[in-house]
Amino acid sequence: MKNKISRRSFLAAAAVSAAALAVSGCDAKKSKKEVTDITVWNYYNGDQLESFNRLVSTFNETIGKEKGIRVSGSSQGTVNDLEANVMDAAEGKVGSAEMPTIFAAYADTAYKLDQMGMVVDLKDYLTEDEQAAFVPGYITEGDFDGSGSIKIFPVAKSTELMFFNDTDWQRFAKETFVRYGALSTMEGVTAVAEQYYNWSGGKALFGRDAMANYMIVGAKQLGCEIFEVHNGKMTLHFDHDVVRKLWDNYYVPFVKGYFAANGRFRSDDVKTGALLGCVGSCASATFFPKQVMPGDNQVHDIEMKVLPAPRFAGSEKVAVQQGAGMVVTTGTEAEINGAVTFLKWFTEPQNNIAFAVESGYLPVTTAANDMDAIRASGLELTDNMEQTLSGAVKTVRKNELYTPTAFAGGNAVRKILEYSMGDQVSADRDTVLERIAAGQSAEAAMAEFLTDDYFEKWYQATLAQLQQYEG
């Protein structure tokens, strides 16, 4: 009898214990938060990538941990590499990676994916107050059909500035009495570049990145919108007189040797001493050299001077709006909500300012796009970054910001404008140098390139290329 009672007691205890374990297991499953993985493809490099990754880590350790969201960033290299990888993933090409939850994109790439039905409209995920917090124009860049949709979430923007090797400029300025104020217009840059060429014994003063920006924004300053877009259809306005002014203030000084473009970026040319200054994105400030290395072992330190990007004399105050936003791809509701949660956190003023101070990009909200707010953040500002962000903020506040509306073929026509004049003048300048080396005078070597007929031939060829994408 004693043995039976003990056995009965043991079985009862075991049953109670098993039930308790089962309940405990259920509770453990309920309490264990499911994690939503968010992948972000970007094109950041150097300081920009380090800053982005630090912010991602901070998010994962705080809000992400609390809400069960884990973000992982992946740099795809250059903007072009990123675009190619995104398109490969979207088209399911063999060997391509899975489509990311979020990817950085300019409007034309986002438009392509939107036409494929792979982009989420974020309008319903942001309140009216949240939308109103952004700098005007940033949030509407992804409204492709004019319905108020938000297909691109702005996270960091940029505009163009002019950067100069101030150390070597001062020697030139001291002897010629030329001041930086003479560089406020494109016509002024052209004139000063000729002075520098003669003073320096044949060196170029100036170059620029992003020829398409020069063409598109320069034309807009002069009252011509090259690409007018309605309902996804482009009407071309390649005004002959406007384009000739663009030609006269880039092609002509370049073929004469006053401007140059040798390295991959113009900051590379400043580093080798081939140029004193250049126009580029404010986000390129972190890549501006601290030394000049002309190749003769005479390395010397330089200081950077930041100036407004020059515009045409008497023209409208228009500046480029650029910098890729983030596109959220179609997925589960948990993935979309997770992506939006991260993007909202990233654009909170304190986080967006932290990225700006380390990268040279501009914050995207009105509250953060303010030098007083940036200085009050307590983050260390180097002199170069102080100059860069101050210049960029002033540009945003004092100019109409412009970026072409996306349309089918937008990437293709931008590439035409990027390379048509730039490639032509680089080849022609090489020909001039070859002729001079063979014994011709400089005037004779470049004479054929400075005629009206030569411009007309280039203009008609470029016009024909662009017209293929009209309508």
Beta strands, then each sheet from edge to edge (+ up, - down):
strand 1: 36-42
strand 2: 69-75
strand 3: 102-105
strand 4: 160-165
strand 5: 206-208
strand 6: 227-230
strand 7: 233-236
strand 8: 277-281
strand 9: 291-292
strand 10: 300-301
strand 11: 304-308
strand 12: 318-320
strand 13: 325-328
strand 14: 400-402
sheet 1: 2+ 1+ 3+ 13-
sheet 2: 5+ 8+ 4- 11+
sheet 3: 6+ 7-
sheet 4: 9+ 10-
sheet 5: 12+ 14+
end
